[in-house]
């Protein structure tokens, strides 16, 4: 006797595909691809790609995760 229904199998496949898509999106983030250095700067975390703040790209936040998210946003900003 089988407990797996066709709909249950399809739902499982859909969920697996959704998780794979989310994982691929995370792997495509600039902070994952470029691996900026992360360190404490004053009272915040800094994620820095480059030699310094003037010549590189940086993100700041109250946690390493928030600094990486800010880095991802700043990576796509144009120079003004």
mmCIF file as gemmi writes it, N, C-alpha and C atoms, coordinates in Angstrom:
data_model
loop_
_atom_site.group_PDB
_atom_site.id
_atom_site.type_symbol
_atom_site.label_atom_id
_atom_site.label_alt_id
_atom_site.label_comp_id
_atom_site.label_asym_id
_atom_site.label_entity_id
_atom_site.label_seq_id
_atom_site.pdbx_PDB_ins_code
_atom_site.Cartn_x
_atom_site.Cartn_y
_atom_site.Cartn_z
_atom_site.occupancy
_atom_site.B_iso_or_equiv
_atom_site.pdbx_formal_charge
_atom_site.auth_seq_id
_atom_site.auth_asym_id
_atom_site.pdbx_PDB_model_num
ATOM 1 N N . UNK Axp A 1 ? 0.837 -1.178 0 1 0 ? 1 A 1
ATOM 2 C CA . UNK Axp A 1 ? 0 0 0 1 0 ? 1 A 1
ATOM 3 C C . UNK Axp A 1 ? 0.884 1.243 0 1 0 ? 1 A 1
ATOM 4 N N . UNK Axp A 2 ? 0.627 2.177 -0.901 1 0 ? 2 A 1
ATOM 5 C CA . UNK Axp A 2 ? 1.425 3.392 -1.023 1 0 ? 2 A 1
ATOM 6 C C . UNK Axp A 2 ? 0.707 4.567 -0.37 1 0 ? 2 A 1
ATOM 7 N N . UNK Axp A 3 ? 1.448 5.349 0.383 1 0 ? 3 A 1
ATOM 8 C CA . UNK Axp A 3 ? 0.87 6.517 1.039 1 0 ? 3 A 1
ATOM 9 C C . UNK Axp A 3 ? 1.127 7.805 0.251 1 0 ? 3 A 1
ATOM 10 N N . UNK Axp A 4 ? 1.972 7.742 -0.753 1 0 ? 4 A 1
ATOM 11 C CA . UNK Axp A 4 ? 2.283 8.925 -1.552 1 0 ? 4 A 1
ATOM 12 C C . UNK Axp A 4 ? 1.234 9.078 -2.648 1 0 ? 4 A 1
ATOM 13 N N . UNK Axp A 5 ? 0.641 10.271 -2.681 1 0 ? 5 A 1
ATOM 14 C CA . UNK Axp A 5 ? -0.307 10.553 -3.748 1 0 ? 5 A 1
ATOM 15 C C . UNK Axp A 5 ? 0.415 11.311 -4.857 1 0 ? 5 A 1
ATOM 16 N N . UNK Axp A 6 ? -0.203 11.331 -6.017 1 0 ? 6 A 1
ATOM 17 C CA . UNK Axp A 6 ? 0.392 12.069 -7.125 1 0 ? 6 A 1
ATOM 18 C C . UNK Axp A 6 ? 0.537 13.545 -6.759 1 0 ? 6 A 1
ATOM 19 N N . UNK Axp A 7 ? -0.482 14.107 -6.111 1 0 ? 7 A 1
ATOM 20 C CA . UNK Axp A 7 ? -0.427 15.517 -5.713 1 0 ? 7 A 1
ATOM 21 C C . UNK Axp A 7 ? 0.669 15.749 -4.674 1 0 ? 7 A 1
ATOM 22 N N . UNK Axp A 8 ? 0.835 14.812 -3.757 1 0 ? 8 A 1
ATOM 23 C CA . UNK Axp A 8 ? 1.886 14.928 -2.749 1 0 ? 8 A 1
ATOM 24 C C . UNK Axp A 8 ? 3.27 14.92 -3.368 1 0 ? 8 A 1
ATOM 25 N N . UNK Axp A 9 ? 3.45 14.075 -4.36 1 0 ? 9 A 1
ATOM 26 C CA . UNK Axp A 9 ? 4.733 14.002 -5.059 1 0 ? 9 A 1
ATOM 27 C C . UNK Axp A 9 ? 4.994 15.301 -5.816 1 0 ? 9 A 1
ATOM 28 N N . UNK Axp A 10 ? 3.957 15.809 -6.513 1 0 ? 10 A 1
ATOM 29 C CA . UNK Axp A 10 ? 4.105 17.075 -7.238 1 0 ? 10 A 1
ATOM 30 C C . UNK Axp A 10 ? 4.419 18.236 -6.285 1 0 ? 10 A 1
ATOM 31 N N . UNK Axp A 11 ? 3.765 18.252 -5.135 1 0 ? 11 A 1
ATOM 32 C CA . UNK Axp A 11 ? 4.055 19.298 -4.137 1 0 ? 11 A 1
ATOM 33 C C . UNK Axp A 11 ? 5.497 19.21 -3.652 1 0 ? 11 A 1
ATOM 34 N N . UNK Axp A 12 ? 5.968 18.007 -3.424 1 0 ? 12 A 1
ATOM 35 C CA . UNK Axp A 12 ? 7.349 17.823 -2.995 1 0 ? 12 A 1
ATOM 36 C C . UNK Axp A 12 ? 8.335 18.29 -4.052 1 0 ? 12 A 1
ATOM 37 N N . UNK Axp A 13 ? 8.042 17.991 -5.313 1 0 ? 13 A 1
ATOM 38 C CA . UNK Axp A 13 ? 8.909 18.442 -6.404 1 0 ? 13 A 1
ATOM 39 C C . UNK Axp A 13 ? 8.897 19.965 -6.514 1 0 ? 13 A 1
ATOM 40 N N . UNK Axp A 14 ? 7.72 20.566 -6.368 1 0 ? 14 A 1
ATOM 41 C CA . UNK Axp A 14 ? 7.605 22.027 -6.418 1 0 ? 14 A 1
ATOM 42 C C . UNK Axp A 14 ? 8.416 22.658 -5.285 1 0 ? 14 A 1
ATOM 43 N N . UNK Axp A 15 ? 8.286 22.132 -4.085 1 0 ? 15 A 1
ATOM 44 C CA . UNK Axp A 15 ? 9.019 22.659 -2.937 1 0 ? 15 A 1
ATOM 45 C C . UNK Axp A 15 ? 10.524 22.539 -3.127 1 0 ? 15 A 1
ATOM 46 N N . UNK Axp A 16 ? 10.966 21.418 -3.665 1 0 ? 16 A 1
ATOM 47 C CA . UNK Axp A 16 ? 12.397 21.228 -3.914 1 0 ? 16 A 1
ATOM 48 C C . UNK Axp A 16 ? 12.902 22.225 -4.948 1 0 ? 16 A 1
ATOM 49 N N . UNK Axp A 17 ? 12.115 22.449 -6.004 1 0 ? 17 A 1
ATOM 50 C CA . UNK Axp A 17 ? 12.512 23.414 -7.035 1 0 ? 17 A 1
ATOM 51 C C . UNK Axp A 17 ? 12.552 24.827 -6.467 1 0 ? 17 A 1
ATOM 52 N N . UNK Axp A 18 ? 11.598 25.168 -5.62 1 0 ? 18 A 1
ATOM 53 C CA . UNK Axp A 18 ? 11.559 26.494 -4.983 1 0 ? 18 A 1
ATOM 54 C C . UNK Axp A 18 ? 12.793 26.699 -4.101 1 0 ? 18 A 1
ATOM 55 N N . UNK Axp A 19 ? 13.157 25.709 -3.323 1 0 ? 19 A 1
ATOM 56 C CA . UNK Axp A 19 ? 14.342 25.803 -2.468 1 0 ? 19 A 1
ATOM 57 C C . UNK Axp A 19 ? 15.62 25.925 -3.295 1 0 ? 19 A 1
ATOM 58 N N . UNK Axp A 20 ? 15.699 25.203 -4.392 1 0 ? 20 A 1
ATOM 59 C CA . UNK Axp A 20 ? 16.867 25.291 -5.266 1 0 ? 20 A 1
ATOM 60 C C . UNK Axp A 20 ? 16.972 26.682 -5.88 1 0 ? 20 A 1
ATOM 61 N N . UNK Axp A 21 ? 15.855 27.256 -6.253 1 0 ? 21 A 1
ATOM 62 C CA . UNK Axp A 21 ? 15.834 28.606 -6.824 1 0 ? 21 A 1
ATOM 63 C C . UNK Axp A 21 ? 16.301 29.629 -5.79 1 0 ? 21 A 1
ATOM 64 N N . UNK Axp A 22 ? 15.8 29.516 -4.577 1 0 ? 22 A 1
ATOM 65 C CA . UNK Axp A 22 ? 16.219 30.441 -3.506 1 0 ? 22 A 1
ATOM 66 C C . UNK Axp A 22 ? 17.707 30.307 -3.207 1 0 ? 22 A 1
ATOM 67 N N . UNK Axp A 23 ? 18.21 29.1 -3.197 1 0 ? 23 A 1
ATOM 68 C CA . UNK Axp A 23 ? 19.641 28.883 -2.951 1 0 ? 23 A 1
ATOM 69 C C . UNK Axp A 23 ? 20.472 29.502 -4.065 1 0 ? 23 A 1
ATOM 70 N N . UNK Axp A 24 ? 20.02 29.362 -5.311 1 0 ? 24 A 1
ATOM 71 C CA . UNK Axp A 24 ? 20.744 29.949 -6.446 1 0 ? 24 A 1
ATOM 72 C C . UNK Axp A 24 ? 20.751 31.471 -6.356 1 0 ? 24 A 1
ATOM 73 N N . UNK Axp A 25 ? 19.639 32.067 -5.927 1 0 ? 25 A 1
ATOM 74 C CA . UNK Axp A 25 ? 19.576 33.522 -5.75 1 0 ? 25 A 1
ATOM 75 C C . UNK Axp A 25 ? 20.578 33.985 -4.698 1 0 ? 25 A 1
ATOM 76 N N . UNK Axp A 26 ? 20.675 33.257 -3.611 1 0 ? 26 A 1
ATOM 77 C CA . UNK Axp A 26 ? 21.62 33.619 -2.55 1 0 ? 26 A 1
ATOM 78 C C . UNK Axp A 26 ? 23.059 33.51 -3.044 1 0 ? 26 A 1
ATOM 79 N N . UNK Axp A 27 ? 23.353 32.488 -3.82 1 0 ? 27 A 1
ATOM 80 C CA . UNK Axp A 27 ? 24.71 32.296 -4.338 1 0 ? 27 A 1
ATOM 81 C C . UNK Axp A 27 ? 25.099 33.366 -5.351 1 0 ? 27 A 1
ATOM 82 N N . UNK Axp A 28 ? 24.111 34.062 -5.921 1 0 ? 28 A 1
ATOM 83 C CA . UNK Axp A 28 ? 24.373 35.102 -6.919 1 0 ? 28 A 1
ATOM 84 C C . UNK Axp A 28 ? 24.527 36.493 -6.299 1 0 ? 28 A 1
ATOM 85 N N . UNK Axp A 29 ? 24.382 36.612 -4.981 1 0 ? 29 A 1
ATOM 86 C CA . UNK Axp A 29 ? 24.529 37.921 -4.328 1 0 ? 29 A 1
ATOM 87 C C . UNK Axp A 29 ? 25.97 38.414 -4.472 1 0 ? 29 A 1
ATOM 88 N N . UNK Axp A 30 ? 26.154 39.731 -4.682 1 0 ? 30 A 1
ATOM 89 C CA . UNK Axp A 30 ? 27.516 40.275 -4.794 1 0 ? 30 A 1
ATOM 90 C C . UNK Axp A 30 ? 28.395 39.941 -3.583 1 0 ? 30 A 1
ATOM 91 N N . UNK Axp A 31 ? 27.821 39.941 -2.394 1 0 ? 31 A 1
ATOM 92 C CA . UNK Axp A 31 ? 28.619 39.65 -1.198 1 0 ? 31 A 1
ATOM 93 C C . UNK Axp A 31 ? 29.092 38.199 -1.163 1 0 ? 31 A 1
ATOM 94 N N . UNK Axp A 32 ? 28.381 37.305 -1.81 1 0 ? 32 A 1
ATOM 95 C CA . UNK Axp A 32 ? 28.799 35.902 -1.876 1 0 ? 32 A 1
ATOM 96 C C . UNK Axp A 32 ? 29.849 35.724 -2.962 1 0 ? 32 A 1
ATOM 97 N N . UNK Axp A 33 ? 29.635 36.371 -4.102 1 0 ? 33 A 1
ATOM 98 C CA . UNK Axp A 33 ? 30.556 36.225 -5.225 1 0 ? 33 A 1
ATOM 99 C C . UNK Axp A 33 ? 31.907 36.878 -4.936 1 0 ? 33 A 1
ATOM 100 N N . UNK Axp A 34 ? 31.885 38.094 -4.402 1 0 ? 34 A 1
ATOM 101 C CA . UNK Axp A 34 ? 33.117 38.87 -4.25 1 0 ? 34 A 1
ATOM 102 C C . UNK Axp A 34 ? 33.78 38.73 -2.883 1 0 ? 34 A 1
ATOM 103 N N . UNK Axp A 35 ? 33.087 38.165 -1.918 1 0 ? 35 A 1
ATOM 104 C CA . UNK Axp A 35 ? 33.644 37.868 -0.593 1 0 ? 35 A 1
ATOM 105 C C . UNK Axp A 35 ? 34.395 39.065 0.019 1 0 ? 35 A 1
ATOM 106 N N . UNK Axp A 36 ? 33.673 40.143 0.332 1 0 ? 36 A 1
ATOM 107 C CA . UNK Axp A 36 ? 34.348 41.288 0.941 1 0 ? 36 A 1
ATOM 108 C C . UNK Axp A 36 ? 34.883 40.936 2.329 1 0 ? 36 A 1
ATOM 109 N N . UNK Axp A 37 ? 35.921 41.693 2.737 1 0 ? 37 A 1
ATOM 110 C CA . UNK Axp A 37 ? 36.437 41.53 4.098 1 0 ? 37 A 1
ATOM 111 C C . UNK Axp A 37 ? 35.392 42.096 5.052 1 0 ? 37 A 1
ATOM 112 N N . UNK Axp A 38 ? 35.235 41.449 6.191 1 0 ? 38 A 1
ATOM 113 C CA . UNK Axp A 38 ? 34.27 41.942 7.169 1 0 ? 38 A 1
ATOM 114 C C . UNK Axp A 38 ? 34.968 42.159 8.495 1 0 ? 38 A 1
ATOM 115 N N . UNK Axp A 39 ? 34.708 43.319 9.076 1 0 ? 39 A 1
ATOM 116 C CA . UNK Axp A 39 ? 35.353 43.671 10.341 1 0 ? 39 A 1
ATOM 117 C C . UNK Axp A 39 ? 34.508 44.711 11.063 1 0 ? 39 A 1
ATOM 118 N N . UNK Axp A 40 ? 34.814 44.939 12.334 1 0 ? 40 A 1
ATOM 119 C CA . UNK Axp A 40 ? 34.115 45.959 13.115 1 0 ? 40 A 1
ATOM 120 C C . UNK Axp A 40 ? 34.775 47.304 12.852 1 0 ? 40 A 1
ATOM 121 N N . UNK Axp A 41 ? 33.942 48.304 12.57 1 0 ? 41 A 1
ATOM 122 C CA . UNK Axp A 41 ? 34.405 49.674 12.336 1 0 ? 41 A 1
ATOM 123 C C . UNK Axp A 41 ? 33.589 50.582 13.25 1 0 ? 41 A 1
ATOM 124 N N . UNK Axp A 42 ? 34.182 50.986 14.359 1 0 ? 42 A 1
ATOM 125 C CA . UNK Axp A 42 ? 33.444 51.781 15.344 1 0 ? 42 A 1
ATOM 126 C C . UNK Axp A 42 ? 32.395 50.927 16.018 1 0 ? 42 A 1
ATOM 127 N N . UNK Axp A 43 ? 31.132 51.347 15.884 1 0 ? 43 A 1
ATOM 128 C CA . UNK Axp A 43 ? 30.048 50.607 16.525 1 0 ? 43 A 1
ATOM 129 C C . UNK Axp A 43 ? 29.227 49.784 15.523 1 0 ? 43 A 1
ATOM 130 N N . UNK Axp A 44 ? 29.777 49.592 14.308 1 0 ? 44 A 1
ATOM 131 C CA . UNK Axp A 44 ? 29.079 48.803 13.302 1 0 ? 44 A 1
ATOM 132 C C . UNK Axp A 44 ? 30.043 47.829 12.622 1 0 ? 44 A 1
ATOM 133 N N . UNK Axp A 45 ? 29.442 46.878 11.939 1 0 ? 45 A 1
ATOM 134 C CA . UNK Axp A 45 ? 30.209 45.968 11.106 1 0 ? 45 A 1
ATOM 135 C C . UNK Axp A 45 ? 30.386 46.591 9.735 1 0 ? 45 A 1
ATOM 136 N N . UNK Axp A 46 ? 31.512 46.324 9.113 1 0 ? 46 A 1
ATOM 137 C CA . UNK Axp A 46 ? 31.799 46.813 7.777 1 0 ? 46 A 1
ATOM 138 C C . UNK Axp A 46 ? 32.156 45.63 6.879 1 0 ? 46 A 1
ATOM 139 N N . UNK Axp A 47 ? 31.55 45.599 5.694 1 0 ? 47 A 1
ATOM 140 C CA . UNK Axp A 47 ? 31.921 44.639 4.651 1 0 ? 47 A 1
ATOM 141 C C . UNK Axp A 47 ? 32.585 45.453 3.552 1 0 ? 47 A 1
ATOM 142 N N . UNK Axp A 48 ? 33.871 45.231 3.312 1 0 ? 48 A 1
ATOM 143 C CA . UNK Axp A 48 ? 34.638 46.056 2.377 1 0 ? 48 A 1
ATOM 144 C C . UNK Axp A 48 ? 35.277 45.209 1.288 1 0 ? 48 A 1
ATOM 145 N N . UNK Axp A 49 ? 35.034 45.612 0.041 1 0 ? 49 A 1
ATOM 146 C CA . UNK Axp A 49 ? 35.703 45.016 -1.112 1 0 ? 49 A 1
ATOM 147 C C . UNK Axp A 49 ? 36.59 46.102 -1.695 1 0 ? 49 A 1
ATOM 148 N N . UNK Axp A 50 ? 37.876 45.902 -1.651 1 0 ? 50 A 1
ATOM 149 C CA . UNK Axp A 50 ? 38.829 46.894 -2.12 1 0 ? 50 A 1
ATOM 150 C C . UNK Axp A 50 ? 39.81 47.245 -1.02 1 0 ? 50 A 1
ATOM 151 N N . UNK Axp A 51 ? 40.705 48.161 -1.342 1 0 ? 51 A 1
ATOM 152 C CA . UNK Axp A 51 ? 41.761 48.526 -0.398 1 0 ? 51 A 1
ATOM 153 C C . UNK Axp A 51 ? 41.302 49.49 0.686 1 0 ? 51 A 1
ATOM 154 N N . UNK Axp A 52 ? 40.308 50.329 0.374 1 0 ? 52 A 1
ATOM 155 C CA . UNK Axp A 52 ? 39.842 51.314 1.35 1 0 ? 52 A 1
ATOM 156 C C . UNK Axp A 52 ? 38.434 51.765 0.977 1 0 ? 52 A 1
ATOM 157 N N . UNK Axp A 53 ? 37.818 52.585 1.842 1 0 ? 53 A 1
ATOM 158 C CA . UNK Axp A 53 ? 36.447 53.041 1.609 1 0 ? 53 A 1
ATOM 159 C C . UNK Axp A 53 ? 36.337 53.945 0.381 1 0 ? 53 A 1
ATOM 160 N N . UNK Axp A 54 ? 37.377 54.687 0.072 1 0 ? 54 A 1
ATOM 161 C CA . UNK Axp A 54 ? 37.342 55.613 -1.064 1 0 ? 54 A 1
ATOM 162 C C . UNK Axp A 54 ? 37.371 54.883 -2.402 1 0 ? 54 A 1
ATOM 163 N N . UNK Axp A 55 ? 38.174 53.845 -2.502 1 0 ? 55 A 1
ATOM 164 C CA . UNK Axp A 55 ? 38.363 53.14 -3.769 1 0 ? 55 A 1
ATOM 165 C C . UNK Axp A 55 ? 37.543 51.863 -3.895 1 0 ? 55 A 1
ATOM 166 N N . UNK Axp A 56 ? 36.946 51.415 -2.816 1 0 ? 56 A 1
ATOM 167 C CA . UNK Axp A 56 ? 36.226 50.147 -2.845 1 0 ? 56 A 1
ATOM 168 C C . UNK Axp A 56 ? 34.733 50.311 -2.682 1 0 ? 56 A 1
ATOM 169 N N . UNK Axp A 57 ? 34.077 49.216 -2.415 1 0 ? 57 A 1
ATOM 170 C CA . UNK Axp A 57 ? 32.644 49.176 -2.133 1 0 ? 57 A 1
ATOM 171 C C . UNK Axp A 57 ? 32.488 48.656 -0.72 1 0 ? 57 A 1
ATOM 172 N N . UNK Axp A 58 ? 31.62 49.319 0.045 1 0 ? 58 A 1
ATOM 173 C CA . UNK Axp A 58 ? 31.441 48.929 1.441 1 0 ? 58 A 1
ATOM 174 C C . UNK Axp A 58 ? 29.968 48.888 1.805 1 0 ? 58 A 1
ATOM 175 N N . UNK Axp A 59 ? 29.684 48.126 2.825 1 0 ? 59 A 1
ATOM 176 C CA . UNK Axp A 59 ? 28.363 48.078 3.425 1 0 ? 59 A 1
ATOM 177 C C . UNK Axp A 59 ? 28.524 48.084 4.929 1 0 ? 59 A 1
ATOM 178 N N . UNK Axp A 60 ? 27.579 48.711 5.622 1 0 ? 60 A 1
ATOM 179 C CA . UNK Axp A 60 ? 27.65 48.813 7.073 1 0 ? 60 A 1
ATOM 180 C C . UNK Axp A 60 ? 26.344 48.324 7.688 1 0 ? 60 A 1
ATOM 181 N N . UNK Axp A 61 ? 26.444 47.781 8.902 1 0 ? 61 A 1
ATOM 182 C CA . UNK Axp A 61 ? 25.248 47.333 9.604 1 0 ? 61 A 1
ATOM 183 C C . UNK Axp A 61 ? 25.552 46.937 11.03 1 0 ? 61 A 1
ATOM 184 N N . UNK Axp A 62 ? 24.486 46.73 11.788 1 0 ? 62 A 1
ATOM 185 C CA . UNK Axp A 62 ? 24.625 46.354 13.194 1 0 ? 62 A 1
ATOM 186 C C . UNK Axp A 62 ? 25.02 44.889 13.377 1 0 ? 62 A 1
ATOM 187 N N . UNK Axp A 63 ? 25.01 44.137 12.304 1 0 ? 63 A 1
ATOM 188 C CA . UNK Axp A 63 ? 25.441 42.736 12.345 1 0 ? 63 A 1
ATOM 189 C C . UNK Axp A 63 ? 26.186 42.447 11.045 1 0 ? 63 A 1
ATOM 190 N N . UNK Axp A 64 ? 26.954 41.379 11.01 1 0 ? 64 A 1
ATOM 191 C CA . UNK Axp A 64 ? 27.612 41.024 9.751 1 0 ? 64 A 1
ATOM 192 C C . UNK Axp A 64 ? 26.608 40.821 8.612 1 0 ? 64 A 1
ATOM 193 N N . UNK Axp A 65 ? 25.472 40.208 8.919 1 0 ? 65 A 1
ATOM 194 C CA . UNK Axp A 65 ? 24.457 39.98 7.884 1 0 ? 65 A 1
ATOM 195 C C . UNK Axp A 65 ? 23.935 41.301 7.324 1 0 ? 65 A 1
ATOM 196 N N . UNK Axp A 66 ? 23.661 42.263 8.202 1 0 ? 66 A 1
ATOM 197 C CA . UNK Axp A 66 ? 23.162 43.559 7.74 1 0 ? 66 A 1
ATOM 198 C C . UNK Axp A 66 ? 24.222 44.309 6.944 1 0 ? 66 A 1
ATOM 199 N N . UNK Axp A 67 ? 25.485 44.163 7.326 1 0 ? 67 A 1
ATOM 200 C CA . UNK Axp A 67 ? 26.564 44.791 6.563 1 0 ? 67 A 1
ATOM 201 C C . UNK Axp A 67 ? 26.655 44.176 5.173 1 0 ? 67 A 1
ATOM 202 N N . UNK Axp A 68 ? 26.495 42.865 5.068 1 0 ? 68 A 1
ATOM 203 C CA . UNK Axp A 68 ? 26.526 42.204 3.764 1 0 ? 68 A 1
ATOM 204 C C . UNK Axp A 68 ? 25.333 42.617 2.907 1 0 ? 68 A 1
ATOM 205 N N . UNK Axp A 69 ? 24.152 42.755 3.505 1 0 ? 69 A 1
ATOM 206 C CA . UNK Axp A 69 ? 22.978 43.208 2.75 1 0 ? 69 A 1
ATOM 207 C C . UNK Axp A 69 ? 23.175 44.63 2.239 1 0 ? 69 A 1
ATOM 208 N N . UNK Axp A 70 ? 23.744 45.501 3.08 1 0 ? 70 A 1
ATOM 209 C CA . UNK Axp A 70 ? 24.036 46.872 2.662 1 0 ? 70 A 1
ATOM 210 C C . UNK Axp A 70 ? 25.088 46.876 1.553 1 0 ? 70 A 1
ATOM 211 N N . UNK Axp A 71 ? 26.075 45.997 1.665 1 0 ? 71 A 1
ATOM 212 C CA . UNK Axp A 71 ? 27.092 45.849 0.614 1 0 ? 71 A 1
ATOM 213 C C . UNK Axp A 71 ? 26.424 45.484 -0.713 1 0 ? 71 A 1
ATOM 214 N N . UNK Axp A 72 ? 25.492 44.527 -0.683 1 0 ? 72 A 1
ATOM 215 C CA . UNK Axp A 72 ? 24.798 44.108 -1.901 1 0 ? 72 A 1
ATOM 216 C C . UNK Axp A 72 ? 24.077 45.285 -2.548 1 0 ? 72 A 1
ATOM 217 N N . UNK Axp A 73 ? 23.433 46.107 -1.745 1 0 ? 73 A 1
ATOM 218 C CA . UNK Axp A 73 ? 22.734 47.293 -2.262 1 0 ? 73 A 1
ATOM 219 C C . UNK Axp A 73 ? 23.728 48.276 -2.858 1 0 ? 73 A 1
ATOM 220 N N . UNK Axp A 74 ? 24.811 48.539 -2.134 1 0 ? 74 A 1
ATOM 221 C CA . UNK Axp A 74 ? 25.795 49.515 -2.599 1 0 ? 74 A 1
ATOM 222 C C . UNK Axp A 74 ? 26.545 49.044 -3.838 1 0 ? 74 A 1
ATOM 223 N N . UNK Axp A 75 ? 26.654 47.728 -4.029 1 0 ? 75 A 1
ATOM 224 C CA . UNK Axp A 75 ? 27.352 47.184 -5.189 1 0 ? 75 A 1
ATOM 225 C C . UNK Axp A 75 ? 26.69 47.64 -6.489 1 0 ? 75 A 1
ATOM 226 N N . UNK Axp A 76 ? 25.385 47.8 -6.461 1 0 ? 76 A 1
ATOM 227 C CA . UNK Axp A 76 ? 24.647 48.143 -7.687 1 0 ? 76 A 1
ATOM 228 C C . UNK Axp A 76 ? 24.461 49.645 -7.885 1 0 ? 76 A 1
ATOM 229 N N . UNK Axp A 77 ? 24.884 50.457 -6.914 1 0 ? 77 A 1
ATOM 230 C CA . UNK Axp A 77 ? 24.727 51.912 -7.052 1 0 ? 77 A 1
ATOM 231 C C . UNK Axp A 77 ? 25.729 52.494 -8.031 1 0 ? 77 A 1
ATOM 232 N N . UNK Axp A 78 ? 25.266 53.473 -8.79 1 0 ? 78 A 1
ATOM 233 C CA . UNK Axp A 78 ? 26.148 54.161 -9.721 1 0 ? 78 A 1
ATOM 234 C C . UNK Axp A 78 ? 26.946 55.232 -8.997 1 0 ? 78 A 1
ATOM 235 N N . UNK Axp A 79 ? 28.128 55.557 -9.519 1 0 ? 79 A 1
ATOM 236 C CA . UNK Axp A 79 ? 28.939 56.631 -8.966 1 0 ? 79 A 1
ATOM 237 C C . UNK Axp A 79 ? 28.277 57.951 -9.353 1 0 ? 79 A 1
ATOM 238 N N . UNK Axp A 80 ? 28.145 58.823 -8.367 1 0 ? 80 A 1
ATOM 239 C CA . UNK Axp A 80 ? 27.521 60.131 -8.655 1 0 ? 80 A 1
ATOM 240 C C . UNK Axp A 80 ? 28.549 61.231 -8.63 1 0 ? 80 A 1
